């Protein structure tokens, strides 16, 4: 087989999955063999650079907490890396940070079949449900995330917060029923 063509296809597949380090390794190896390979793989080299530039823009937007920019650059990167699961999860988190709960809900439902065994997905899905007020369903997803990875710290902290919030809600409800409105308001 034609080595540069094989590398070209392999690199395109790796980029699609968001496996940039592997893509760069293959490009570097092929480019070092001879100058002709480097010329034949120029488009892929440019593509890797474009993806890296987009990631840098995403990082800067996240650092500045400009979620609309983070989402814009994430969408652009997803066009080039449609199979990147971590990027899809980043997008969900940016949607939540931007207050786009309805969009995050829809996207998380669409991704369920693809990502339902990934603790980070389960955590994000749980937090989306909690944000929508569906606390019990959200708790189930957080528990599921911890079943997949008991050491998942974000999931542990979130479940603790949600349980505390649920307890406070229950206590406040009991105080309201007992006519102790001020205590209920302060407690909740």
N, C-alpha and C positions, 0 to 999 in steps of 0.2 A: 504493500500500500504506500501511497504518497504521504510521507511523514508530515510535511507541513499541513496537508489537508486534514489528516487525522488529529493533529494537535489543534488545528483551528476548530474542528467540531467539538473536541473535548473541552477546550477553553470556553466555547460558547455555552456548552451545557453547564460547566462549572459556574460561569457568570450568572446564568439563569437561576441557579440555585443559591446564589449569593456566596459561593465558596471562592472568595477573591484571592486568598493566600495560595490556594492550590492552582488557581488559574494563572497567577503571576509566576509560580514556580515552573509550570509547564512552558509558559512563554519565555522565561529566562533560559531554560534548558535548550529549547529549540533555537532561540536567537543566538546562543553561544556556539552552536554547531557551525553556522556559516552566515554570512551577510545576506544571502538570498532568502534564507528562512525568515530572517528579521523583516525583510521587505514584504514577503508573502503574508506575514502575520501582523502587519502594521495596523490594520483595522481593529484587530482584537486588542492590540496594545493601547490604541486610542480609547477603545471601549472600557478597558480596565481603568484607565485614567479618568474617564468620565464618571464612572461609578464611584471611584475614590473621591473625586471632587464633590459629587452629590452627598456622599457620606460626611464629608467635612462641612458642607453647608447645613446638613441636618444637625450635626453636633453643635455648630455655632448657634443655630436657632433654639435648640434645646437648652443650651447654656444661658441664652438670653430669655428663655421661657416665652418665645414667640411661637406659639403652637400652630398658628395658621401657616407660618413659614416652614415649620418642621413637617407639617402635613403635606405641603406643596412639594418639598424636596423628596419626601418619602414616596409620594405618588410617582414622581419622576423616576426615582430609583426602582420602584416596583415595575415600571414599564420595561426596564432593562433586566431586572432580576425577579421575574414573576413567581419563581418557586422558592424564594427566600422566606422561610417560615418566621425567623426572628424579626425580619423587617415587617412582616404582617402584624406580628405582636406589638412591635414598636408603634405601628400606625394606630392600633387599637388604644394603646396607652396615650398617645398624643391626642386622639379624639376625646378621650375622657378628660385629659388636662385642658382641652379647648372647650369643654362643656358641651360637646356634641354627643350626648348620651344616646339619642335616638339613632344616629348613624353608627355609633359603636355597637349598639344592640343588634342592629341589622347585620353588620359585618361579622360580629361574633357568632351569630346564628349561622351565617353562611359558611363560616370556617369550622363549625363544630365537627363535622365528619373528618376533616383533614387534621385537626389539631387536638382532638379531645383526650389524647393521652399525654399531652405536654403540660406539666405542672404550671408553667407560666401562663398558658392559655386558660387553664381552669381557674387560676387566681384572678386573671383579668375578667373573665366571664362572671365570676362570683362578685367581684367589685362592681361591675356594671349592674348586676341585679340588685345589689344592696343600694346602689345609687338611685335606682328606680323605685326603691321602697319594698322590693321583694326580698326581704331579709332572710327568710327561711330557705328560699331557693338559692340565694347567694351563699349562705352558710354551707349548703350541700356541696356546691362547687369548690369552696375553700377546703372543705374536709377531703374532697376527692383529690385536690391538688396535693394535699399532705399525705394521702395514701400512696400517691405515685412517688413522692419525694418527701419523707418525713423531716428532712433537714432544710426544707425550703423556707428560709427566714421570712421573706415577704408574706408568704402564706400564713405562717405562724402568727406574725404580728397582726395581720388583717383579721384572722379568725378571732384572736383575742379581743380586738377592738369591736368587732361585730357582736360577739357574745356580751361584752360589757354594755354596748349600746342597747341590745335586746333586753338585758336585765334592767337597765335604767328605764326603758320604755314600760316594762311590766310594772316596776315599782311606782312609776309616775301614774300609771293607770289605776293602780290600787289606791294611791293617795287621792286622786280625783274622785274615785268612787266613795271614798271615806269623807269627802268634803274638805280635805286639806289642800286647798288650791295653791296656796303660796308655796308649800313644801313641794308640791307636784311640779310647779313651774321651775323652781330652783333646781330640783333634782333632774329634770329632763332638759 
